[in-house]
Amino acid sequence: MSADGAVAATSRGEGEPLRLYRLPGGEPISWPSAPQGEITLIALSPDGSAFLTGRDTGTLHVWEVATGRETGRLGGTDEETRAAAWPGATS
């Protein structure tokens, strides 16, 4: 969930798509290029405008919530990415 409580992200695990929802109503946010492969982490930005997904390939993907567009990609270490955080985020 984003720090402002406006967006929630869910994934059921391997092979299942990542889903985003606007809160409090639970309206699905559609986006064209959902991440593929096993999602090992989801980290929403504090303001809910972007999120990271980690994969079993060690790659981090940066996504824009409003458009569903991938805006960046980091890594590729062949190791699972299990943790990531946004600057200024608290947990």
Secondary structure, DSSP 8 states (H G I E B T S, - for coil): --TTSSEEEE--STT---EEEETTTTEEE--SS---S-EEEEEE-TTSSEEEEEETTSEEEEEETTT--EEEEEE--SS-------TT---
